[in-house]
Amino acid sequence: MSTDGHVISSTPGAFRLRWDVFLSFRGADTRNCFTIPLYNALQSRGVRVFLDDVGLNRGDHIAPSLIEAIRDSAVSIIVISPDYASSHWCLEELAEICDCRRLILPVFFNVNPRDVRKQGGPFKDSFEDHRAKRREEDVLRWREAMKKVGGIAGFPFSHPSEKEEGSAEKRDDLIRLLVTRILRELSNAPVGVAEFITVGLDRRIERLMELLDMRSNGIRVLGLYGMGGIGKTTLAKALFNRLVVDFERRSFISSVREVSSKDGGLISLRNRIIGDISSQPVVGNDISTFIKTVSENRALIILDDVDDVKQLDTLIGKREWFHEGSRVVVTSRDTQALAETYVNVFYEVLILDDSESLELFCYHAMRRKEPADNNFLKLSKEIVSLTGRLPLALQVFGSMLFGKRREKEWVDALEKLKLIRPGDLQEVLKISYEGLDEQEKYIFLDIACLLVQMSMKREDVIDALRGCGFKGEIAITVLTEKCLIKIREDETIWMHDQIRDMGRQIVVDENLVDPGMRSRLWDRSEILTVLRNLKGTRRIQGMILDFETRSAKDHRGEEAISWNNLQRGTSVTNALAFPKQMHKKYFQRVEKDREALVIHTKSFESMVSLVLLHINNLRLEGKFKSFPAELKWLQWHGCPLKCMPSDFFPQELAVLDLSHSNLENLWDRKGHKTRCGF
């Protein structure tokens, strides 16, 4: 008998599956007492469930749409009840599920798994009836499916009478168990790769599979390198989807460069790897737990966007720590980050060839492989050549032209491209920005310079923008359609770093010398210079100063471990194990940060146009009447005040976020709460 719920699965496609769970059951047996409560519990946790009530009237054959739903689901939950096999639709559905060879979680509802395997007990008469009425090959196929599912260690459940005491609790316990299992599986499910950007992947994936040599029991660490915007992340996701069925233990870690720039970022990533592989939550930074986990489990780990070799020191350590047959894939723009100490196989991601580039561009520009019109075909080829055949540029420029049917519009876009020097991706991307209306440009720059680093969900951003007087939903939709932003599976807004950098450069170009004369500020050192030297001006509209995040060059690798050990109060004995210079650096930082954490409110007095201000873990001194009257969005995490000052009363404030603060009352004067209307 199998020991878990896995059926060895064939290689899934590179695209994201439409459904997380396909739920199969015999309606009359379990609909109200078990299946609908399970369905509701899964949906409440954001799981996409296809609910198939096989008790509904149908024809003799299973519908093509149902087969498609089965094949487009990551997991199938099959509630096998005593009357399940009486329906040939149920059995045909079961056989289709087994043919897909994806994860199956059977619930043996008032039946014995042995009877399912042997088609005995309540199933015996049903199969005798099918044998008399159905084709022999169909019945044999159904029996094989029952045998296979009965051999999976699923979830036996003896459903008591509804009147029996504790019946609801027993059902709810099982539902919680199933929801937990589904969420755990989905956390490592195949990652999403948009349909339009899979052009050219197949040949690359086949080459990577050769380099990884899955037949070998050795440990392979593959380094993917190439310039920004060339498609490394897309390739890594597609490779993960190809390999996911070969590894029960797996972890996909995205945005290593970005996350490692935060305090404790590297340690949190390493703990996430441990959690993904062991399915156990991890806290602290004990390296021995990591070594134990990767040495005991054959695992697949993908580290996307590494930019410093010290990150690999923390996230990989030594190849010999890993279990035989493990595979690690690392993507980077910088070959220097892929030291041979860690990486033993290399692959350079090159630009697409002419035909692939044309196909990708046309998919985004007109949702077809190539134009039917010869004039548009010629224009498309010229545009593709001028974009340098970089996937990111092809996506963004193609999306900009989508819906534009007049040849003149394409000619104008081509002329703009011709003015850009070859290889200047930033300028290519900027053309799409210039095609936005003024409000869309404003919101794009807010996202690129400020909001993208906050990992905000789409609806939260829209609500906040609405509070600031913008039509956020329309703008977010436009930016998404133009591939300038993407909405991740968890609904957070994401922007490619090349597009982000393009947006930030637009703001930097407002004044190359004086940051105080720019519309948005996000760089910590520049902000502190502006605030300390009272160089703020009416041009500043948005500012983010977050002391939870450090610059990317600060305390990485071994240094990051020492910093976090000291912050978390590690014992003196352990602390003294670090070199003296580490302590010296630490205390220098502490003193510097203490100075940085206090800012006088007078620094904001001249910023009369300031609308968005995030000052996390910062202490302000002085009179708050100096704060800009136009302020609409204030985030002050870690605010040390117990109540807001009586002289701080921003009439225009629409968004106030004081999470993780010492606040006990909003204001100490009566009437302020009601007047503000927050």
Secondary structure, DSSP 4 states (H G I P E B T S, - for coil): --SSS----PPPPSSPPSEEEEEEE-HHHHIIIIIHHHHHHHHHTT--EEEEETTS---SS--HHHHHHHHTEEEEEEEE-TTGGG-HHHHHHHHHHHHHT-EEEEEEESS-HHHHHHT-GGGHHHHHHHHHHS-HHHHHHHHHHHHHHHTS--EEE-PPPTTSTTHHHHHHHHHHHHHHHHHHHHTTSPPP--GGG-TTHHHHHHHHHHHHTTT--S-EEEEEE--TTSSHHHHHHHHHHHHGGG-SEEEEE--HHHHHTBTTHHHHHHHHHHHHHHSS---S--HHHHHHHHHHS-EEEEE-S---HHHHHHHT--GGGSPTT-EEEEEES-GGGS-TTT--EEEE-PPP-HHHHHHHHHHHHHSSSS-SSHHHHHHHHHHHHHTTT-HHHHHHHHHHHTT---HHHHHHHHHHHHTSPTT-HHHHHHHHHHTS-HHHHHHHHHHHHTGGGGT-BHHHHHHHHHHTT--HHHHHHHHHHTTSSEE-TTSBEE--HHHHHHHHHHHHTT-SS-GGGSSEE--HHHHHHHHHTT---TT--EEEEETTB--TTSS-HHHHHHHHHHHTT--HHHHTTS-HHHHHHHHHHHHHHHHHTEEEGGGGTT-TT--EEEEET-EEES-GGGS-TT--EEE-TT---SEE-TT---TT--EEE-TT---SEEESSTTHHHHH--
